[in-house]
């Protein structure tokens, strides 16, 4: 059974659960609560539950989270009428900004789904659910929770760590914010658990496997400036023959679905659409055109010495140039690209530059530049190489959720974006959450 078939079955089950619970509409329960342990009792419900957790990842990666990583930077500008996007573009974000609230709360819904799987699947006793499959489901849940906490940490700093499913309001009480290091420690602990439980790689690229764990560990260690570990885990992914850069550059998104470029992508279908394209395409193509490539980015992508074949990220002319990473098939079924193999090359390049392995770092950078059909880098010093890697990330992942997080983690947001108040390098926690939870403190400056 495919992932999308399982999701359709899960959706129908959720509808039935919703119908039976309508009579409890007025009861005070969290909007991200899942049914009690009685909802995961056999092989079918265990499988449905993990698909539900992936579905929660889809919800925040299909719009809100990648928007936070793009419109807040110099690559993308506001081109619409809705104030929540203008606030992000101007880096003047109120605590009730619709996009940040949707991303923050959506990530916690994914965490809660993963927590339910982790809590209840071990007790399932069903002869049709083998121990190997049970381990895989649990490993995927640990990975989803790790990714979710990682995404919270790099956007909001240290957060409240919830490791049990929330089934009542009492479950939300008494949890104070952890530090950033403590939050990243939790990410690492979950990745270690996931690695022990997940099988070796299969052909699929839209579900967590060992290589997916290694890729996220490489990213985590990069953010924590643990250069040797970042290099090590990036190497393990790069050396996996399952992954390879595709050429030309646009092959990974013009012929999407399970490209060798993808380390992890989230799948969509005609019954479960990816609507993110709507924010990028002009009205003549059926979109809102809220997110627009900046003039500076357009110039970079069209420069054969910088963008090379990555100019295929652009379509249109004049004042109607737009990004085309999404909806290339015209069906709203394009994947959400979470990790690509090119990121692992650039992670290893940055790690090696910090470790003083300048020749090797340049070689990694040139691997990406060669695929994009641009000349080799002329950078030779450590400082120059780090800036060159930063610039390469900016065009390689122009419309993916990288640029904002790269600039804040490296301390370069002031130099590049002019954002001198470091308080605003983190997003605000939702006002409604802070007001309703005395244990939740707001980020400074908001």
Secondary structure by P-SEA (a helix, b strand, c coil): ccaaaaaaaaaaaaaaaaaaacccccccccccccccccccccaaaaaaaaaaaaaaaaaaaaccccccccccccccccccccaaaaaaaacccccccaaaaaaaaaaaaaaaaaaaaaccccccccccccaaaaaaaaaaaaaaaaaaaaaaaacccccccccccccccccccccccccaaaaaaaaaaaaaaaaacccccccccccccaaaaaaaaaaaaaaacaaaaaaaaaaaaaaccccccccccccccccccccccccbbbbbccccccccccccccccccccccccccaaaaaaaaccccccccccccccccccccccccccccccccccccccaaaaaaaaaaaaaaacaaaaaaaaaaaaaaaacccccccccaaaaaaaaaaaaaaaccccccaaaaaaaaccccccccccccccccccccaaaaaacccccccccc
